[in-house]
């Protein structure tokens, strides 16, 4: 009887531990404004949607996202397309578009997909040296165990170092006020030797580097550079189970996928 009671206690402890852990699949992809990067003039949304369905992520950060632009109309049978909404419809996820700039009679910015209903909003990022405007889309979701996760999707300036530094500072400062687990994902346009990397690295873990497999993400046809990241906040405990850079040619970037266990 004593042995049976001990076994039951172990099972209850295991169930409690399992309830406190959440397994998540996170993804980031620069989608090249909905156009095949190596077959210009042809759409890539169906291919990307199928890839997302196959991966079945909890959150997806999307970059180079057009919304109702004439550029998309030229690719999609003369019909302007909201790329974030179209991908949400094709994948059965919840979608959000964070406009950074007016562009081509529509908008251009960042997109976010969530498997679960989440509170979504955006913040604009600074551009002290001018250049193209940037934003970050954010989704906050309450986990089954009562914990909270916030997923941020962004695309930093490709033009000026000072903008990337200011944008990284702004992101880190904003997210310091967020409770619970935080993820930052996107095309950050810096490599690990540059200042913004060390700025975000004070509060966040570079998932690919921590896992020990930081592979180049661009360009698909000759990958030499890693500028696409998924960062995990240091205020909670993560177990990184898998990191992949998926070799598909729908964009000039390759998607990054990270599977983690969030331990509360």
Backbone as CSV, one residue per row, in Angstrom:
resi,resn,N_x,N_y,N_z,CA_x,CA_y,CA_z,C_x,C_y,C_z
1,UNK,0.831,-1.212,0.000,0.000,0.000,0.000,0.861,1.254,0.000
2,UNK,1.960,1.216,0.806,2.847,2.366,0.861,3.481,2.611,-0.505
3,UNK,3.860,1.508,-1.193,4.464,1.626,-2.524,3.461,2.216,-3.520
4,UNK,2.200,1.796,-3.434,1.161,2.310,-4.323,0.943,3.803,-4.096
5,UNK,0.914,4.212,-2.822,0.724,5.629,-2.507,1.864,6.468,-3.067
6,UNK,3.091,5.955,-2.953,4.258,6.682,-3.471,4.168,6.820,-4.990
7,UNK,3.718,5.742,-5.657,3.564,5.779,-7.115,2.528,6.815,-7.532
8,UNK,1.425,6.866,-6.793,0.379,7.846,-7.098,0.905,9.264,-6.924
9,UNK,1.688,9.487,-5.867,2.266,10.814,-5.639,3.197,11.212,-6.774
10,UNK,3.978,10.252,-7.256,4.875,10.534,-8.376,4.089,10.904,-9.628
11,UNK,3.011,10.171,-9.883,2.182,10.463,-11.051,1.542,11.844,-10.946
12,UNK,1.056,12.176,-9.748,0.458,13.495,-9.553,1.482,14.602,-9.746
13,UNK,2.700,14.371,-9.258,3.765,15.367,-9.427,4.115,15.536,-10.895
14,UNK,4.144,14.421,-11.627,4.453,14.487,-13.059,3.365,15.237,-13.814
15,UNK,2.104,14.982,-13.434,0.999,15.685,-14.081,1.044,17.179,-13.789
16,UNK,1.391,17.528,-12.548,1.490,18.939,-12.186,2.611,19.620,-12.959
17,UNK,3.758,18.939,-13.088,4.883,19.486,-13.839,4.508,19.676,-15.299
18,UNK,3.790,18.674,-15.860,3.368,18.771,-17.254,2.431,19.950,-17.458
19,UNK,1.548,20.179,-16.489,0.600,21.289,-16.597,1.308,22.637,-16.563
20,UNK,2.496,22.674,-15.941,3.239,23.921,-15.823,4.131,24.172,-17.034
21,UNK,4.191,23.226,-17.954,5.044,23.354,-19.126,4.192,23.519,-20.382
22,UNK,4.680,24.327,-21.285,3.974,24.573,-22.540,4.937,24.383,-23.696
23,UNK,4.576,23.529,-24.628,5.390,23.327,-25.826,4.892,24.259,-26.924
24,UNK,5.830,24.971,-27.545,5.490,25.962,-28.559,6.367,25.795,-29.787
25,UNK,5.777,26.026,-30.943,6.530,26.099,-32.193,6.446,27.530,-32.705
26,UNK,7.604,28.129,-32.920,7.720,29.536,-33.303,8.371,29.627,-34.672
27,UNK,7.924,30.575,-35.478,8.409,30.664,-36.854,8.584,32.123,-37.257
28,UNK,9.591,32.378,-38.077,9.780,33.696,-38.668,10.104,33.535,-40.143
29,UNK,9.480,34.403,-40.975,9.700,34.279,-42.417,9.516,35.637,-43.088
30,UNK,10.535,36.062,-43.817,10.438,37.218,-44.702,9.845,36.720,-46.017
31,UNK,8.624,37.171,-46.337,7.860,36.548,-47.430,7.976,37.280,-48.766
32,UNK,8.872,38.240,-48.870,9.176,38.884,-50.153,7.914,39.427,-50.822
33,UNK,7.123,40.171,-50.049,5.889,40.840,-50.501,4.958,39.952,-51.338
34,UNK,4.957,38.650,-51.032,4.009,37.752,-51.688,4.374,37.318,-53.085
35,UNK,5.621,37.549,-53.479,6.074,37.215,-54.831,7.186,36.173,-54.768
36,UNK,7.175,35.245,-55.706,8.267,34.283,-55.798,9.576,35.033,-56.080
37,UNK,10.551,34.890,-55.195,11.799,35.644,-55.331,12.599,35.220,-56.553
38,UNK,12.462,33.958,-56.949,13.264,33.443,-58.059,12.413,33.118,-59.286
39,UNK,11.184,33.606,-59.269,10.281,33.459,-60.416,9.379,34.685,-60.429
40,UNK,9.969,35.815,-60.744,9.315,37.110,-60.577,7.979,37.174,-61.320
41,UNK,7.051,37.867,-60.675,5.721,38.025,-61.240,4.750,36.934,-60.855
42,UNK,5.225,35.932,-60.126,4.365,34.817,-59.726,4.152,34.831,-58.207
43,UNK,2.952,34.485,-57.756,2.641,34.534,-56.325,3.291,33.397,-55.543
44,UNK,3.531,33.656,-54.247,4.103,32.609,-53.397,3.222,32.258,-52.198
45,UNK,2.049,32.877,-52.071,1.236,32.678,-50.869,0.767,31.242,-50.682
46,UNK,0.372,30.569,-51.743,-0.091,29.188,-51.589,1.032,28.290,-51.087
47,UNK,2.233,28.494,-51.611,3.378,27.700,-51.154,3.686,27.987,-49.687
48,UNK,3.669,29.266,-49.318,3.963,29.633,-47.935,2.881,29.105,-46.996
49,UNK,1.628,29.207,-47.410,0.531,28.710,-46.578,0.646,27.209,-46.351
50,UNK,0.997,26.456,-47.385,1.162,25.016,-47.230,2.308,24.705,-46.275
51,UNK,3.390,25.463,-46.389,4.522,25.279,-45.481,4.107,25.534,-44.038
52,UNK,3.364,26.604,-43.812,2.914,26.918,-42.456,1.985,25.830,-41.932
53,UNK,1.093,25.350,-42.763,0.198,24.266,-42.322,0.996,23.021,-41.959
54,UNK,2.024,22.722,-42.728,2.849,21.543,-42.446,3.599,21.694,-41.124
55,UNK,4.097,22.896,-40.847,4.862,23.136,-39.620,3.944,23.232,-38.409
56,UNK,2.749,23.781,-38.599,1.746,23.936,-37.543,2.285,24.760,-36.367
57,UNK,2.745,25.979,-36.628,3.323,26.792,-35.558,2.256,27.436,-34.675
58,UNK,2.683,27.826,-33.487,1.807,28.599,-32.607,1.812,30.073,-32.982
59,UNK,2.979,30.569,-33.388,3.117,31.961,-33.806,4.029,32.037,-35.023
60,UNK,3.711,32.978,-35.920,4.554,33.238,-37.087,4.796,34.741,-37.194
61,UNK,6.061,35.128,-37.298,6.424,36.508,-37.612,6.651,36.610,-39.115
62,UNK,6.014,37.585,-39.736,6.120,37.779,-41.184,6.722,39.149,-41.469
63,UNK,7.644,39.195,-42.418,8.242,40.465,-42.823,8.032,40.683,-44.323
64,UNK,8.203,41.949,-44.718,7.942,42.383,-46.095,6.510,42.026,-46.492
65,UNK,5.591,42.553,-45.712,4.173,42.244,-45.868,3.452,43.443,-46.490
66,UNK,2.852,43.237,-47.635,2.028,44.254,-48.291,0.571,44.094,-47.872
67,UNK,-0.140,45.209,-47.847,-1.578,45.180,-47.599,-2.281,46.051,-48.628
68,UNK,-3.007,45.412,-49.515,-3.847,46.083,-50.516,-3.049,47.037,-51.402
69,UNK,-1.860,46.637,-51.793,-1.019,47.477,-52.649,-1.228,47.142,-54.125
70,UNK,-0.859,48.090,-54.960,-0.869,47.824,-56.391,0.214,46.821,-56.763
71,UNK,1.257,46.749,-55.943,2.290,45.744,-56.204,1.704,44.336,-56.113
72,UNK,0.867,44.087,-55.100,0.247,42.759,-55.019,-0.747,42.549,-56.154
73,UNK,-1.417,43.612,-56.575,-2.383,43.476,-57.674,-1.700,42.993,-58.949
74,UNK,-0.475,43.432,-59.177,0.261,43.003,-60.368,0.620,41.519,-60.311
75,UNK,0.672,40.973,-59.099,1.042,39.565,-58.922,-0.193,38.673,-58.839
76,UNK,-1.289,39.209,-58.267,-2.472,38.409,-57.959,-3.669,38.829,-58.817
77,UNK,-3.549,38.650,-60.114,-4.679,38.817,-61.043,-5.383,40.164,-60.908
78,UNK,-4.591,41.220,-60.806,-5.117,42.588,-60.763,-5.994,42.866,-59.548
79,UNK,-5.809,42.084,-58.488,-6.577,42.277,-57.262,-5.628,42.552,-56.098
80,UNK,-5.705,43.726,-55.468,-4.854,43.988,-54.302,-5.140,42.980,-53.187
81,UNK,-4.088,42.580,-52.485,-4.206,41.537,-51.468,-3.623,42.027,-50.144
82,UNK,-4.335,41.754,-49.053,-3.773,41.908,-47.714,-3.088,40.581,-47.381
83,UNK,-1.762,40.569,-47.454,-1.035,39.297,-47.368,-1.201,38.616,-46.017
84,UNK,-1.218,39.382,-44.928,-1.387,38.775,-43.606,-2.763,38.129,-43.482
85,UNK,-3.787,38.830,-43.944,-5.144,38.276,-43.897,-5.266,37.048,-44.796
86,UNK,-4.656,37.117,-45.975,-4.730,35.987,-46.902,-4.062,34.751,-46.316
87,UNK,-2.919,34.933,-45.673,-2.245,33.787,-45.055,-3.033,33.270,-43.858
88,UNK,-3.643,34.160,-43.096,-4.485,33.719,-41.984,-5.640,32.863,-42.500
89,UNK,-6.268,33.304,-43.576,-7.379,32.539,-44.149,-6.926,31.189,-44.676
90,UNK,-5.757,31.147,-45.280,-5.261,29.899,-45.870,-4.751,28.907,-44.828
91,UNK,-4.412,29.392,-43.650,-3.829,28.516,-42.630,-4.761,28.258,-41.454
92,UNK,-5.869,28.975,-41.390,-6.766,28.828,-40.251,-6.252,29.483,-38.988
93,UNK,-5.324,30.434,-39.132,-4.764,31.131,-37.983,-5.386,32.522,-37.869
94,UNK,-5.084,33.187,-36.784,-5.500,34.572,-36.592,-4.389,35.476,-37.117
95,UNK,-4.760,36.474,-37.915,-3.760,37.314,-38.547,-3.838,38.762,-38.116
96,UNK,-2.699,39.440,-38.218,-2.620,40.856,-37.870,-1.578,41.521,-38.758
97,UNK,-1.923,42.711,-39.257,-0.991,43.492,-40.069,-0.616,44.762,-39.327
98,UNK,0.676,45.011,-39.203,1.192,46.214,-38.552,1.810,47.106,-39.621
99,UNK,1.057,48.108,-40.051,1.558,48.973,-41.120,2.699,49.837,-40.620
100,UNK,3.788,49.821,-41.378,4.927,50.679,-41.067,4.939,51.928,-41.933
101,UNK,4.539,51.779,-43.209,4.532,52.913,-44.134,3.374,52.771,-45.119
102,UNK,2.974,53.900,-45.682,2.097,53.878,-46.856,2.950,53.486,-48.058
103,UNK,2.396,52.623,-48.899,3.185,52.150,-50.039,2.266,51.670,-51.147
104,UNK,2.503,52.110,-52.370,1.848,51.594,-53.560,0.324,51.547,-53.417
105,UNK,-0.237,52.672,-52.943,-1.687,52.799,-52.730,-2.227,51.859,-51.661
106,UNK,-1.358,51.363,-50.820,-1.767,50.500,-49.721,-0.801,50.665,-48.563
107,UNK,-0.498,49.578,-47.888,0.417,49.615,-46.758,1.483,48.551,-46.862
108,UNK,2.578,48.777,-46.130,3.705,47.835,-46.098,4.217,47.789,-44.665
109,UNK,4.511,46.585,-44.188,5.005,46.476,-42.822,5.214,45.040,-42.407
110,UNK,4.773,44.749,-41.184,5.001,43.447,-40.575,3.676,42.710,-40.397
111,UNK,3.747,41.396,-40.367,2.566,40.584,-40.141,2.797,39.609,-39.008
112,UNK,1.708,39.136,-38.425,1.793,38.171,-37.334,0.631,37.203,-37.460
113,UNK,0.925,35.930,-37.304,-0.097,34.891,-37.272,-0.044,34.191,-35.924
114,UNK,-1.214,33.910,-35.362,-1.303,33.200,-34.093,-2.292,32.049,-34.225
115,UNK,-1.906,30.904,-33.710,-2.815,29.751,-33.728,-4.029,30.002,-32.832
116,UNK,-3.825,30.768,-31.773,-4.868,30.999,-30.780,-5.316,32.463,-30.808
117,UNK,-6.545,32.740,-30.390,-6.963,34.144,-30.298,-6.091,34.886,-29.295
118,UNK,-5.593,36.030,-29.692,-4.662,36.781,-28.856,-4.958,38.265,-28.979
119,UNK,-4.531,39.018,-27.994,-4.615,40.475,-28.068,-3.455,40.966,-28.927
120,UNK,-3.760,41.681,-30.000,-2.723,42.103,-30.937,-2.704,43.622,-31.072
121,UNK,-1.497,44.151,-31.155,-1.336,45.581,-31.384,0.035,45.811,-31.996
122,UNK,0.355,47.059,-32.281,1.654,47.370,-32.857,2.268,48.575,-32.170
123,UNK,3.584,48.661,-32.280,4.285,49.878,-31.894,5.133,50.315,-33.084
124,UNK,5.270,51.611,-33.249,6.156,52.141,-34.277,7.565,52.263,-33.710
125,UNK,8.554,52.044,-34.550,9.947,52.072,-34.124,10.634,53.335,-34.634
126,UNK,11.631,53.829,-33.896,12.280,55.088,-34.273,13.172,54.954,-35.504
127,UNK,13.272,56.044,-36.236,14.183,56.129,-37.384,14.959,57.442,-37.288
128,UNK,15.901,57.549,-36.347,16.591,58.820,-36.124,17.385,59.312,-37.324
129,UNK,17.785,58.410,-38.192,18.536,58.821,-39.373,17.650,58.900,-40.614
130,UNK,16.351,58.823,-40.418,15.444,58.839,-41.551,15.337,57.466,-42.180
131,UNK,14.904,57.432,-43.418,14.747,56.153,-44.094,13.358,55.584,-43.900
132,UNK,13.222,54.317,-44.240,11.924,53.645,-44.246,11.413,53.413,-42.833
133,UNK,10.132,53.695,-42.611,9.532,53.458,-41.311,9.456,51.976,-40.974
134,UNK,9.498,51.673,-39.687,9.438,50.285,-39.211,8.483,50.180,-38.026
135,UNK,7.977,48.973,-37.807,7.034,48.730,-36.720,7.283,47.344,-36.133
136,UNK,6.634,47.071,-35.020,6.630,45.722,-34.456,5.196,45.340,-34.130
137,UNK,4.769,44.175,-34.612,3.468,43.614,-34.265,3.630,42.755,-33.022
138,UNK,2.656,42.811,-32.130,2.723,42.046,-30.890,1.423,41.300,-30.648
139,UNK,1.548,40.069,-30.168,0.395,39.258,-29.785,0.615,38.752,-28.370
140,UNK,-0.366,38.943,-27.508,-0.286,38.457,-26.133,-1.380,37.423,-25.922
141,UNK,-0.966,36.274,-25.397,-1.868,35.130,-25.272,-1.721,34.528,-23.876
142,UNK,-2.845,34.174,-23.258,-2.833,33.521,-21.953,-2.794,32.013,-22.143
143,UNK,-1.783,31.381,-21.577,-1.577,29.944,-21.719,-2.551,29.167,-20.841
144,UNK,-2.662,27.875,-21.107,-3.593,27.032,-20.354,-3.251,26.994,-18.869
145,UNK,-1.960,27.147,-18.538,-1.557,27.111,-17.132,-1.707,28.467,-16.449
146,UNK,-2.262,29.441,-17.167,-2.474,30.763,-16.593,-1.356,31.744,-16.845
147,UNK,-0.241,31.264,-17.350,0.868,32.145,-17.686,0.577,32.948,-18.941
148,UNK,1.465,33.872,-19.239,1.268,34.756,-20.387,2.494,34.728,-21.284
149,UNK,2.257,34.760,-22.584,3.345,34.885,-23.543,3.031,36.030,-24.499
150,UNK,4.049,36.814,-24.793,3.942,37.885,-25.784,4.922,37.599,-26.905
151,UNK,4.416,37.618,-28.124,5.218,37.326,-29.313,5.313,38.596,-30.137
152,UNK,6.538,39.044,-30.386,6.765,40.244,-31.173,7.366,39.918,-32.525
153,UNK,6.808,40.510,-33.570,7.262,40.265,-34.942,7.722,41.589,-35.542
154,UNK,8.968,41.630,-36.020,9.479,42.897,-36.512,10.467,42.724,-37.654
155,UNK,10.822,43.856,-38.252,11.746,43.915,-39.394,12.514,45.222,-39.247
156,UNK,13.772,45.136,-38.852,14.539,46.345,-38.577,15.084,46.972,-39.858
157,UNK,15.515,48.219,-39.722,15.990,49.026,-40.842,17.116,48.335,-41.600
158,UNK,17.029,48.363,-42.917,18.080,47.780,-43.752,19.061,48.834,-44.250
159,UNK,18.816,50.112,-43.882,19.595,51.194,-44.470,20.696,51.734,-43.564
160,UNK,20.392,51.936,-42.261,21.312,52.676,-41.393,21.559,51.940,-40.075
161,UNK,22.827,51.841,-39.692,23.185,51.213,-38.421,22.527,51.931,-37.244
162,UNK,22.534,53.261,-37.275,21.990,54.020,-36.146,20.503,53.749,-35.958
163,UNK,19.781,53.522,-37.038,18.367,53.165,-36.918,18.201,51.805,-36.262
164,UNK,19.011,50.840,-36.662,18.907,49.500,-36.065,19.219,49.536,-34.570
165,UNK,20.212,50.330,-34.184,20.540,50.469,-32.765,19.362,51.081,-32.012
166,UNK,18.811,52.164,-32.542,17.679,52.828,-31.888,16.454,51.923,-31.830
167,UNK,16.210,51.178,-32.890,15.051,50.288,-32.923,15.203,49.135,-31.941
168,UNK,16.407,48.589,-31.846,16.642,47.509,-30.884,16.488,48.019,-29.461
169,UNK,17.031,49.201,-29.186,16.854,49.817,-27.863,15.375,49.996,-27.540
170,UNK,14.613,50.492,-28.507,13.187,50.741,-28.288,12.435,49.447,-27.999
171,UNK,12.762,48.394,-28.726,12.106,47.101,-28.517,12.409,46.558,-27.128
172,UNK,13.686,46.561,-26.756,14.084,46.034,-25.448,13.434,46.845,-24.329
173,UNK,13.459,48.165,-24.442,12.871,49.011,-23.397,11.368,48.791,-23.283
174,UNK,10.689,48.666,-24.411,9.245,48.443,-24.376,8.910,47.098,-23.735
175,UNK,9.649,46.077,-24.107,9.320,44.729,-23.641,9.715,44.490,-22.190
176,UNK,10.560,45.337,-21.625,10.896,45.205,-20.211,9.680,45.413,-19.320
177,UNK,8.668,46.085,-19.829,7.455,46.301,-19.056,6.398,45.233,-19.249
178,UNK,6.712,44.198,-20.013,5.754,43.127,-20.297,5.950,41.976,-19.312
179,UNK,4.859,41.504,-18.719,4.930,40.368,-17.803,4.961,39.058,-18.582
180,UNK,5.572,38.042,-17.979,5.571,36.712,-18.561,6.631,36.520,-19.620
181,UNK,6.494,35.432,-20.356,7.458,35.075,-21.396,7.300,35.997,-22.597
182,UNK,8.430,36.319,-23.229,8.420,37.195,-24.400,9.306,36.591,-25.480
183,UNK,8.849,36.670,-26.715,9.617,36.232,-27.882,9.709,37.408,-28.848
184,UNK,10.895,37.609,-29.413,11.077,38.579,-30.493,11.574,37.820,-31.713
185,UNK,10.885,37.964,-32.828,11.245,37.217,-34.030,11.199,38.137,-35.238
186,UNK,12.093,37.871,-36.190,12.023,38.635,-37.422,13.333,38.741,-38.166
187,UNK,13.260,39.478,-39.251,14.426,39.841,-40.060,14.995,41.108,-39.431
188,UNK,16.108,40.962,-38.716,16.624,42.079,-37.929,17.749,42.833,-38.625
189,UNK,18.185,42.350,-39.754,19.158,43.065,-40.583,20.462,43.384,-39.859
190,UNK,20.824,42.567,-38.883,22.162,42.672,-38.301,22.719,41.275,-38.083
191,UNK,24.043,41.186,-38.037,24.676,39.900,-37.766,25.196,39.882,-36.331
192,UNK,25.627,38.731,-35.833,25.991,38.612,-34.421,27.198,39.436,-33.977
193,UNK,27.925,40.042,-34.892,29.077,40.857,-34.498,28.715,42.327,-34.303
194,UNK,27.472,42.705,-34.577,27.086,44.110,-34.554,26.430,44.509,-33.229
195,UNK,26.405,45.815,-32.975,25.945,46.350,-31.692,24.517,45.953,-31.331
196,UNK,23.553,46.005,-32.258,22.186,45.633,-31.862,22.087,44.210,-31.302
197,UNK,22.942,43.319,-31.785,22.929,41.937,-31.280,23.239,41.915,-29.787
198,UNK,24.236,42.679,-29.376,24.600,42.706,-27.957,23.548,43.429,-27.125
199,UNK,22.859,44.404,-27.722,21.806,45.117,-26.993,20.660,44.172,-26.651
200,UNK,20.145,43.473,-27.642,19.023,42.566,-27.382,19.473,41.355,-26.574
201,UNK,20.752,40.991,-26.707,21.273,39.838,-25.990,21.359,40.017,-24.487
202,UNK,21.204,41.242,-23.995,21.211,41.466,-22.548,19.962,40.887,-21.892
203,UNK,18.845,40.924,-22.606,17.566,40.466,-22.044,17.008,39.214,-22.709
204,UNK,17.609,38.826,-23.852,17.039,37.737,-24.636,18.114,36.738,-25.052
205,UNK,17.677,35.507,-25.277,18.541,34.412,-25.723,18.355,34.214,-27.220
206,UNK,19.441,34.202,-27.957,19.421,33.860,-29.383,19.214,32.349,-29.483
207,UNK,18.014,31.927,-29.868,17.657,30.504,-29.810,18.598,29.642,-30.636
208,UNK,18.925,30.075,-31.846,19.774,29.260,-32.718,21.177,29.130,-32.155
209,UNK,21.734,30.229,-31.660,23.084,30.188,-31.100,23.114,29.353,-29.830
210,UNK,22.092,29.500,-28.985,22.040,28.741,-27.738,21.897,27.251,-28.008
211,UNK,21.164,26.924,-29.049,20.985,25.517,-29.428,22.253,24.944,-30.049
212,UNK,23.126,25.823,-30.538,24.397,25.389,-31.103,24.371,25.134,-32.589
213,UNK,23.368,25.707,-33.280,23.265,25.460,-34.722,22.812,26.723,-35.450
214,UNK,23.594,27.816,-35.355,23.194,29.076,-35.994,23.554,29.114,-37.473
215,UNK,22.609,28.781,-38.321,22.868,28.678,-39.760,22.469,29.953,-40.507
216,UNK,23.117,30.219,-41.648,22.733,31.373,-42.468,21.280,31.259,-42.932
217,UNK,20.647,32.408,-43.109,19.238,32.427,-43.503,18.998,33.110,-44.843
218,UNK,20.034,33.731,-45.412,19.875,34.478,-46.655,21.210,34.543,-47.382
219,UNK,21.206,34.591,-48.731,20.068,34.336,-49.626,19.892,32.843,-49.850
220,UNK,18.707,32.443,-50.263,18.435,31.017,-50.434,19.427,30.355,-51.373
221,UNK,19.759,31.028,-52.491,20.575,30.375,-53.516,22.058,30.334,-53.163
222,UNK,22.476,31.060,-52.119,23.866,31.009,-51.659,23.922,31.543,-50.230
223,UNK,23.383,30.792,-49.268,23.237,31.317,-47.908,24.582,31.593,-47.226
224,UNK,24.793,32.853,-46.891,26.052,33.276,-46.276,25.848,34.096,-45.014
225,UNK,24.641,34.597,-44.782,24.416,35.576,-43.722,23.237,35.166,-42.851
226,UNK,23.362,35.394,-41.549,22.263,35.112,-40.616,21.735,36.434,-40.067
227,UNK,20.565,36.830,-40.557,19.931,38.054,-40.063,18.494,37.808,-39.595
228,UNK,18.023,36.578,-39.696,16.676,36.214,-39.251,16.799,35.450,-37.936
229,UNK,16.066,35.903,-36.918,16.273,35.394,-35.563,14.956,35.094,-34.862
230,UNK,15.079,34.241,-33.843,14.037,34.089,-32.832,14.730,34.205,-31.481
231,UNK,14.318,35.206,-30.702,14.918,35.510,-29.401,13.927,35.181,-28.288
232,UNK,14.432,34.601,-27.190,13.612,34.161,-26.063,14.006,34.938,-24.810
233,UNK,13.027,35.464,-24.096,13.325,36.306,-22.934,13.995,35.498,-21.825
234,UNK,14.898,36.172,-21.111,15.666,35.524,-20.048,14.926,35.482,-18.716
235,UNK,13.754,36.096,-18.637,13.045,36.156,-17.361,12.278,34.879,-17.042
236,UNK,12.244,33.939,-17.997,11.594,32.646,-17.766,12.546,31.541,-18.226
237,UNK,12.173,30.312,-17.922,13.020,29.169,-18.276,12.500,28.503,-19.546
238,UNK,13.377,28.365,-20.520,13.056,27.710,-21.785,13.924,26.471,-21.960
239,UNK,13.368,25.479,-22.603,14.159,24.359,-23.119,14.001,24.364,-24.641
240,UNK,15.104,24.580,-25.335,15.063,24.630,-26.797,15.193,23.210,-27.328
241,UNK,14.159,22.736,-27.999,14.123,21.353,-28.466,14.647,21.201,-29.892
242,UNK,14.440,22.236,-30.721,14.812,22.120,-32.134,14.910,23.510,-32.753
243,UNK,15.892,23.681,-33.628,16.023,24.897,-34.429,16.273,24.474,-35.869
244,UNK,15.488,25.031,-36.798,15.647,24.672,-38.209,15.615,25.919,-39.077
245,UNK,16.472,25.927,-40.092,16.355,26.867,-41.199,15.909,26.029,-42.390
246,UNK,14.717,26.298,-42.901,14.099,25.403,-43.878,14.477,25.823,-45.296
247,UNK,15.071,24.922,-46.071,15.566,25.265,-47.412,14.464,25.278,-48.473
248,UNK,13.651,26.334,-48.453,12.632,26.524,-49.489,12.897,27.853,-50.186
249,UNK,12.561,27.923,-51.480,12.949,29.069,-52.301,11.791,30.001,-52.643
250,UNK,10.782,30.084,-51.775,9.647,30.962,-52.054,10.026,32.436,-51.880
251,UNK,11.091,32.698,-51.137,11.596,34.038,-50.870,13.113,33.994,-50.979
252,UNK,13.750,35.164,-50.920,15.213,35.163,-50.857,15.700,34.794,-49.462
253,UNK,14.830,34.939,-48.451,15.121,34.476,-47.096,14.593,33.052,-46.920
254,UNK,15.180,32.337,-45.967,14.647,31.035,-45.581,13.979,31.158,-44.214
255,UNK,12.877,30.454,-44.006,12.188,30.537,-42.722,12.974,29.874,-41.601
256,UNK,12.838,30.453,-40.413,13.448,29.912,-39.201,12.334,29.354,-38.322
257,UNK,12.530,28.140,-37.816,11.541,27.500,-36.952,12.235,27.030,-35.678
258,UNK,11.644,27.353,-34.542,12.185,26.960,-33.242,11.079,26.275,-32.447
259,UNK,11.397,25.111,-31.901,10.475,24.419,-30.998,11.039,24.502,-29.583
260,UNK,10.197,24.944,-28.656,10.645,25.158,-27.285,9.634,24.587,-26.297
261,UNK,10.115,24.359,-25.094,9.247,24.087,-23.958,9.408,25.257,-22.998
262,UNK,8.314,25.901,-22.684,8.310,26.998,-21.720,7.976,26.416,-20.357
263,UNK,8.890,26.573,-19.421,8.721,26.004,-18.085,8.374,27.116,-17.112
264,UNK,7.219,27.007,-16.508,6.778,28.039,-15.554,7.141,27.632,-14.129
